[in-house]
Amino acid sequence: MPAAPSGMAGDPRRMDGGSILLPENAFFVLTANNDDSTFAFSDKVYDRASVMDLDSRAEPFDAPRKPAARLGWPQLSKMFDEAAARYSLTGRDLRRVSRIDAWLRENLGLSFGNRILLQMRRFVPAFVACGGTAEEALDLLLARKVLRKLSAANPVVVRSKAPELLSLLSAVFGEGNAPVCESAVKRYVEG
């Protein structure tokens, strides 16, 4: 993985020409504040990152003690592959996403690329394998990656089109079955 454009004297011992070999099980977890003191993130950030809003506190709970389990990358990767084979996106799921994408393109000039669709194909099955539903997974992913782009659209247009978008979400998912998306739309309308 490239860590710098070129090597320099004094680079770490295992760095070669600005690159360092990282094992498959190395993941990068980063944080960034997005508040009134920062500039807006570009669409590319939402296409590549998984954004979580920490707007409220969860209720404390006691977690039962369980024996420690070791899980290496080969096992985790196998579990992702098994989930993708068992719980792949259905034609219905893809039609839902396509309908929302078409509406956003036609009405707000917003769209999302293949990168997000590929992420859906991995995220939804893993979410379902962990006990959730495809609808819940799509609700989360669409709100966190696609509807965030509403912040870059004309706020007057977003406000005027919000009722229609909320109706579409109800038609696609069922009344009240896309609470994260609905909340995201309302947040952009109110804020």
KEBAFI-616549 format. One line per 3 residues: their letters; for each residue x, y, z of N, C-alpha, C. Coordinates in Angstrom, 1 decimal. Example, Ala and Ser with C-alpha at 12.3 -4.5 7.8 and 13.67 -1.06 7.14 Angstrom:
2
AS) 13.2,-5.7,7.8,12.3,-4.5,7.8,13.2,-3.3,7.8; 12.8,-2.2,7.1,13.7,-1.1,7.1,12.9,0.0,7.9 $
//
This chain:
191
MPA) 0.9,-1.2,0.0,0.0,0.0,0.0,0.9,1.2,0.0; 0.7,2.1,-0.9,1.5,3.4,-0.9,1.2,4.2,0.3; 2.3,4.6,1.0,2.1,5.4,2.2,2.7,6.8,1.9 $
APS) 3.5,7.0,0.9,4.1,8.2,0.6,4.5,8.2,-0.9; 4.5,9.3,-1.6,4.8,9.3,-3.1,6.2,8.7,-3.4; 7.2,8.8,-2.5,8.5,8.2,-2.8,9.2,8.0,-1.5 $
GMA) 10.2,7.1,-1.5,11.0,6.8,-0.3,12.0,7.9,0.0; 12.3,8.0,1.2,13.3,9.0,1.7,14.3,8.3,2.7; 15.4,8.9,2.8,16.4,8.5,3.8,15.7,8.6,5.2 $
GDP) 15.9,7.6,6.0,15.3,7.6,7.3,13.9,7.0,7.4; 13.3,6.5,6.2,12.0,5.8,6.2,12.1,4.6,7.2; 11.0,4.2,7.7,11.0,3.0,8.5,11.6,1.8,7.8 $
RRM) 12.1,0.9,8.5,12.9,-0.3,8.0,12.1,-1.1,6.9; 10.8,-1.3,7.2,10.0,-2.1,6.2,9.3,-1.3,5.1; 9.6,0.0,5.1,9.0,0.8,4.0,10.0,0.8,2.8 $
DGG) 9.5,0.5,1.6,10.3,0.4,0.4,9.7,1.4,-0.6; 10.5,2.4,-1.0,10.0,3.3,-2.0,8.7,4.1,-1.7; 8.5,4.3,-0.4,7.3,5.0,0.0,6.1,4.0,0.2 $
SIL) 6.3,2.8,0.0,5.2,1.8,0.2,5.6,0.8,1.4; 4.5,0.3,2.0,4.7,-0.6,3.1,3.7,-1.7,2.9; 4.1,-3.0,3.0,3.2,-4.1,2.9,2.3,-4.2,4.1 $
LPE) 1.0,-4.2,3.9,0.1,-4.3,5.0,-0.6,-5.7,4.9; -0.8,-6.4,6.0,-1.5,-7.6,6.0,-3.0,-7.4,5.7; -3.6,-8.5,5.2,-5.1,-8.4,4.8,-6.0,-8.0,6.0 $
NAF) -5.5,-8.3,7.2,-6.4,-8.0,8.3,-6.2,-6.6,8.9; -5.5,-5.8,8.2,-5.3,-4.4,8.7,-6.5,-3.5,8.2; -7.2,-2.9,9.1,-8.3,-2.0,8.7,-8.0,-0.6,9.3 $
FVL) -8.4,0.4,8.6,-8.2,1.8,9.1,-9.5,2.3,9.5; -9.6,2.8,10.8,-10.8,3.4,11.3,-10.4,4.8,11.6; -11.1,5.7,11.0,-10.8,7.2,11.2,-12.1,7.9,11.6 $
TAN) -11.9,9.0,12.2,-13.0,9.9,12.6,-12.8,11.3,12.0; -13.9,11.9,11.8,-13.9,13.3,11.3,-15.1,14.0,11.9; -15.0,15.2,12.4,-16.1,15.9,12.8,-16.7,16.6,11.6 $
NDD) -18.0,16.7,11.6,-18.7,17.4,10.6,-19.7,18.3,11.3; -19.3,19.5,11.7,-20.2,20.4,12.4,-20.0,21.8,11.8; -20.5,22.8,12.5,-20.4,24.1,12.0,-19.0,24.7,11.9 $
STF) -18.0,24.0,12.4,-16.7,24.5,12.3,-15.9,23.8,11.2; -16.6,23.0,10.4,-15.9,22.3,9.3,-16.6,22.6,8.0; -15.9,22.4,6.9,-16.5,22.4,5.6,-17.2,21.1,5.3 $
AFS) -18.2,21.2,4.4,-18.9,20.0,4.0,-18.0,19.0,3.3; -18.3,17.7,3.5,-17.5,16.6,2.9,-18.0,16.5,1.4; -17.1,16.1,0.6,-17.5,15.9,-0.8,-18.3,14.6,-0.9 $
DKV) -19.0,14.4,-2.1,-19.7,13.2,-2.3,-18.8,12.0,-2.3; -17.5,12.2,-2.7,-16.6,11.1,-2.8,-16.4,10.5,-1.4; -16.4,11.3,-0.4,-16.3,10.8,1.0,-17.4,9.8,1.3 $
YDR) -18.6,10.2,1.0,-19.8,9.3,1.3,-19.8,8.1,0.5; -19.2,8.2,-0.8,-19.1,7.0,-1.6,-18.1,6.0,-1.0; -17.1,6.4,-0.3,-16.0,5.6,0.1,-16.1,5.2,1.6 $
ASV) -16.7,6.1,2.4,-16.6,5.9,3.9,-18.0,5.4,4.4; -18.0,4.8,5.5,-19.3,4.5,6.2,-19.4,5.5,7.3; -20.4,6.4,7.1,-20.6,7.5,8.0,-21.6,7.2,9.1 $
MDL) -21.3,7.5,10.3,-22.2,7.2,11.4,-22.5,8.6,12.1; -23.7,8.8,12.4,-24.1,10.0,13.2,-24.2,9.6,14.6; -23.6,10.4,15.5,-23.7,10.1,16.9,-24.4,11.3,17.5 $
DSR) -25.7,11.3,17.2,-26.6,12.4,17.7,-27.2,12.2,19.0; -27.2,11.0,19.5,-27.9,10.7,20.8,-27.1,9.6,21.5; -27.5,9.4,22.7,-26.8,8.3,23.5,-27.7,7.1,23.6 $
AEP) -27.1,6.0,23.5,-27.9,4.7,23.6,-28.1,4.5,25.1; -29.1,3.7,25.3,-29.4,3.3,26.7,-28.4,2.3,27.2; -27.8,2.5,28.4,-26.9,1.5,28.9,-27.5,0.1,29.0 $
FDA) -26.7,-0.9,28.8,-27.2,-2.3,29.0,-26.0,-3.2,29.4; -26.4,-4.3,30.0,-25.4,-5.2,30.5,-25.2,-6.3,29.4; -24.0,-6.5,29.0,-23.7,-7.5,28.0,-23.2,-8.8,28.8 $
PRK) -23.8,-9.9,28.4,-23.4,-11.2,29.1,-21.9,-11.5,28.7; -21.2,-12.0,29.7,-19.8,-12.5,29.4,-19.8,-13.7,28.6; -19.0,-13.7,27.6,-18.8,-14.8,26.7,-17.3,-15.2,26.6 $
PAA) -17.0,-16.4,26.3,-15.6,-16.7,26.2,-15.0,-16.0,25.0; -13.8,-15.6,25.1,-13.1,-14.9,24.0,-13.0,-15.8,22.8; -13.1,-15.2,21.7,-13.0,-16.0,20.4,-12.0,-15.3,19.5 $
RLG) -11.2,-16.1,18.9,-10.2,-15.6,17.9,-10.9,-15.7,16.5; -10.8,-14.6,15.8,-11.3,-14.6,14.4,-10.3,-14.0,13.5; -9.7,-14.7,12.7,-8.7,-14.2,11.8,-9.3,-13.8,10.5 $
WPQ) -8.6,-13.1,9.7,-9.1,-12.6,8.4,-9.6,-13.7,7.5; -8.9,-14.9,7.4,-9.5,-15.9,6.5,-10.9,-16.3,6.9; -11.1,-16.5,8.2,-12.4,-16.9,8.7,-13.5,-15.8,8.5 $
LSK) -13.1,-14.6,8.7,-14.0,-13.4,8.6,-14.4,-13.3,7.1; -13.4,-13.4,6.2,-13.6,-13.3,4.8,-14.5,-14.4,4.3; -14.3,-15.6,4.8,-15.2,-16.7,4.5,-16.6,-16.4,4.9 $
MFD) -16.8,-15.9,6.1,-18.2,-15.6,6.6,-18.8,-14.5,5.7; -18.1,-13.5,5.3,-18.6,-12.5,4.3,-19.1,-13.2,3.0; -18.2,-14.1,2.5,-18.6,-14.7,1.3,-19.8,-15.6,1.4 $
EAA) -19.9,-16.3,2.6,-21.1,-17.2,2.8,-22.3,-16.4,2.9; -22.2,-15.2,3.6,-23.4,-14.3,3.7,-23.8,-13.8,2.4; -22.9,-13.4,1.5,-23.2,-12.9,0.2,-23.9,-14.0,-0.6 $
ARY) -23.5,-15.2,-0.5,-24.1,-16.3,-1.3,-25.5,-16.6,-0.7; -25.6,-16.6,0.6,-26.9,-17.0,1.2,-28.0,-15.9,1.2; -27.5,-14.6,1.3,-28.5,-13.5,1.5,-28.2,-12.4,0.5 $
SLT) -28.0,-12.8,-0.8,-27.7,-11.8,-1.8,-28.9,-10.9,-2.0; -28.6,-9.7,-2.5,-29.6,-8.8,-2.9,-30.6,-9.4,-3.8; -31.9,-9.2,-3.5,-32.9,-9.8,-4.4,-33.3,-8.8,-5.5 $
GRD) -34.0,-9.3,-6.5,-34.5,-8.4,-7.6,-35.3,-7.3,-7.0; -36.1,-7.6,-6.0,-37.0,-6.6,-5.3,-36.1,-5.5,-4.7; -35.0,-5.9,-4.0,-34.1,-5.0,-3.4,-33.5,-4.0,-4.4 $
LRR) -33.1,-4.6,-5.5,-32.5,-3.8,-6.6,-33.5,-2.9,-7.2; -34.7,-3.3,-7.4,-35.8,-2.5,-7.9,-36.1,-1.3,-7.0; -36.0,-1.6,-5.7,-36.2,-0.5,-4.7,-35.2,0.6,-4.8 $
VSR) -33.9,0.1,-4.9,-32.8,1.1,-5.0,-32.9,1.8,-6.3; -33.2,1.1,-7.4,-33.3,1.7,-8.7,-34.3,2.8,-8.7; -35.5,2.5,-8.1,-36.6,3.5,-8.1,-36.2,4.8,-7.3 $
IDA) -35.5,4.6,-6.2,-35.0,5.8,-5.4,-34.0,6.5,-6.2; -33.0,5.8,-6.8,-32.0,6.4,-7.6,-32.6,7.2,-8.8; -33.5,6.6,-9.5,-34.2,7.3,-10.6,-34.9,8.6,-10.2 $
WLR) -35.6,8.5,-9.0,-36.3,9.7,-8.5,-35.3,10.8,-8.2; -34.2,10.4,-7.5,-33.2,11.4,-7.1,-32.6,12.1,-8.3; -32.3,11.3,-9.3,-31.7,11.9,-10.5,-32.6,12.8,-11.2 $
ENL) -33.9,12.4,-11.4,-34.9,13.2,-12.1,-35.3,14.5,-11.4; -35.4,14.4,-10.0,-35.9,15.5,-9.3,-34.9,16.4,-8.6; -33.8,15.8,-8.3,-32.8,16.6,-7.5,-31.4,16.6,-8.2 $
GLS) -31.3,15.9,-9.3,-30.0,15.8,-9.9,-28.9,15.1,-9.1; -29.3,14.2,-8.2,-28.4,13.4,-7.4,-28.4,12.0,-7.8; -27.3,11.4,-7.7,-27.2,10.0,-8.1,-26.0,9.3,-7.3 $
FGN) -25.9,8.0,-7.4,-24.8,7.4,-6.8,-24.3,6.4,-7.8; -23.0,6.0,-7.6,-22.3,5.2,-8.5,-22.2,3.8,-8.2; -21.5,3.1,-9.0,-21.3,1.6,-8.9,-20.7,1.2,-7.5 $
RIL) -19.8,2.1,-7.0,-19.1,1.8,-5.8,-20.2,1.6,-4.6; -21.2,2.4,-4.6,-22.2,2.2,-3.5,-23.0,0.9,-3.8; -23.3,0.7,-5.0,-24.1,-0.6,-5.3,-23.2,-1.8,-4.9 $
LQM) -21.9,-1.8,-5.2,-21.0,-2.9,-4.8,-21.0,-3.0,-3.2; -21.0,-1.9,-2.6,-21.1,-1.9,-1.1,-22.4,-2.5,-0.6; -23.5,-2.2,-1.3,-24.8,-2.8,-0.9,-24.7,-4.3,-1.0 $
RRF) -24.1,-4.8,-2.1,-24.0,-6.2,-2.3,-23.2,-6.9,-1.3; -22.3,-6.2,-0.5,-21.6,-6.9,0.6,-22.2,-6.6,1.9; -22.7,-5.3,2.1,-23.2,-4.9,3.4,-24.6,-5.6,3.7 $
VPA) -25.5,-5.6,2.8,-26.8,-6.1,3.0,-26.7,-7.6,3.5; -26.0,-8.5,2.7,-26.0,-9.9,3.2,-25.3,-10.0,4.6; -24.3,-9.3,4.8,-23.6,-9.4,6.2,-24.6,-8.9,7.3 $
FVA) -25.3,-7.9,7.0,-26.3,-7.3,8.0,-27.4,-8.4,8.2; -27.9,-9.0,7.2,-28.9,-10.0,7.3,-28.4,-11.2,8.1; -27.1,-11.6,7.8,-26.5,-12.8,8.4,-26.3,-12.5,9.9 $
CGG) -26.2,-11.2,10.3,-26.1,-10.9,11.7,-27.5,-10.7,12.4; -28.6,-11.0,11.7,-29.9,-11.0,12.3,-30.8,-9.8,11.9; -30.3,-8.9,11.1,-31.1,-7.8,10.6,-31.9,-8.2,9.4 $
TAE) -32.6,-7.3,8.8,-33.4,-7.5,7.6,-32.7,-6.7,6.4; -33.0,-7.2,5.2,-32.5,-6.4,4.1,-33.1,-5.0,4.0; -34.3,-4.8,4.4,-34.9,-3.5,4.5,-34.2,-2.6,5.4 $
EAL) -33.9,-3.1,6.6,-33.1,-2.3,7.6,-31.8,-1.9,7.1; -31.1,-2.9,6.4,-29.8,-2.6,5.9,-29.8,-1.6,4.7; -30.8,-1.7,3.9,-31.0,-0.7,2.8,-31.3,0.7,3.4 $
DLL) -32.1,0.7,4.4,-32.5,2.0,5.0,-31.3,2.7,5.6; -30.4,1.9,6.3,-29.2,2.5,6.8,-28.2,3.0,5.7; -28.0,2.1,4.7,-27.1,2.4,3.7,-27.5,3.6,2.8 $
LAR) -28.8,3.6,2.4,-29.3,4.7,1.6,-29.2,6.0,2.4; -29.6,6.0,3.7,-29.5,7.3,4.5,-28.1,7.7,4.7; -27.2,6.8,5.0,-25.8,7.2,5.3,-25.0,7.5,4.0 $
KVL) -25.3,7.0,2.9,-24.4,7.2,1.7,-25.1,8.0,0.6; -26.4,7.8,0.4,-27.1,8.4,-0.7,-27.8,9.7,-0.3; -28.6,9.6,0.7,-29.4,10.8,1.1,-28.6,11.9,1.8 $
RKL) -27.4,11.6,2.2,-26.4,12.6,2.6,-26.2,13.6,1.6; -26.3,13.2,0.3,-26.0,14.1,-0.8,-27.1,15.2,-0.9; -28.2,15.1,-0.2,-29.2,16.1,-0.1,-28.6,17.4,0.4 $
SAA) -27.6,17.4,1.2,-26.9,18.6,1.8,-26.3,19.4,0.7; -25.9,18.8,-0.4,-25.2,19.5,-1.5,-26.2,20.0,-2.5; -27.5,19.6,-2.4,-28.5,20.1,-3.4,-29.1,21.4,-2.9 $
NPV) -29.8,22.1,-3.8,-30.4,23.4,-3.5,-31.4,23.1,-2.4; -31.2,23.8,-1.2,-32.1,23.6,-0.1,-33.6,23.9,-0.4; -33.8,24.9,-1.2,-35.2,25.3,-1.6,-35.9,24.1,-2.3 $
VVR) -35.1,23.6,-3.3,-35.7,22.4,-4.0,-35.9,21.2,-3.2; -34.9,20.9,-2.3,-35.0,19.8,-1.4,-36.2,19.9,-0.5; -36.5,21.1,0.0,-37.7,21.3,0.9,-38.9,21.1,0.1 $
SKA) -39.0,21.6,-1.1,-40.2,21.5,-1.9,-40.4,20.1,-2.4; -39.4,19.3,-2.5,-39.5,17.9,-3.0,-39.6,16.9,-1.9; -39.3,17.3,-0.7,-39.3,16.4,0.5,-40.5,15.6,0.7 $
PEL) -41.7,16.2,0.6,-42.9,15.4,0.8,-43.1,14.3,-0.3; -42.7,14.6,-1.5,-42.7,13.6,-2.6,-41.7,12.5,-2.3; -40.5,12.8,-1.8,-39.5,11.8,-1.5,-39.9,11.0,-0.3 $
LSL) -40.5,11.5,0.7,-41.0,10.8,1.8,-42.1,9.8,1.3; -43.0,10.2,0.4,-44.0,9.4,-0.1,-43.4,8.2,-0.9; -42.4,8.5,-1.6,-41.7,7.5,-2.4,-41.1,6.4,-1.4 $
LSA) -40.4,6.9,-0.4,-39.8,6.0,0.6,-40.9,5.1,1.2; -42.1,5.6,1.5,-43.2,4.8,2.0,-43.7,3.8,1.0; -43.8,4.2,-0.3,-44.2,3.3,-1.3,-43.2,2.2,-1.6 $
VFG) -41.9,2.5,-1.5,-40.9,1.5,-1.8,-40.7,0.6,-0.6; -40.7,1.1,0.6,-40.4,0.2,1.8,-41.6,-0.1,2.6; -42.7,0.6,2.5,-43.9,0.5,3.3,-43.9,1.6,4.4 $
EGN) -45.1,2.0,4.8,-45.2,3.1,5.7,-44.4,2.9,7.0; -43.5,3.8,7.3,-42.7,3.7,8.5,-41.6,2.7,8.5; -41.3,2.0,7.4,-40.3,1.0,7.3,-38.9,1.4,6.8 $
APV) -38.8,2.7,6.7,-37.4,3.3,6.4,-37.2,4.5,7.3; -37.2,4.2,8.6,-37.1,5.3,9.6,-35.8,6.1,9.5; -34.7,5.5,9.1,-33.4,6.2,9.1,-33.4,7.2,7.8 $
CES) -33.9,6.7,6.7,-34.1,7.5,5.5,-35.0,8.7,5.8; -36.2,8.4,6.4,-37.2,9.4,6.6,-36.6,10.5,7.6; -35.9,10.1,8.6,-35.3,11.0,9.5,-34.2,11.9,8.8 $
AVK) -33.5,11.2,7.9,-32.5,12.0,7.1,-33.1,13.1,6.3; -34.2,12.7,5.6,-34.9,13.7,4.7,-35.4,14.8,5.6; -36.1,14.5,6.7,-36.6,15.5,7.6,-35.5,16.4,8.2 $
RYV) -34.4,15.8,8.5,-33.2,16.6,9.0,-32.8,17.7,8.0; -32.7,17.3,6.7,-32.3,18.2,5.7,-33.3,19.3,5.4; -34.6,18.9,5.6,-35.7,19.9,5.4,-35.7,20.9,6.5 $
EG) -35.5,20.4,7.7,-35.5,21.3,8.9,-34.3,22.1,9.1; -33.1,21.6,8.7,-31.9,22.1,9.0,-31.2,23.0,8.0 $
//
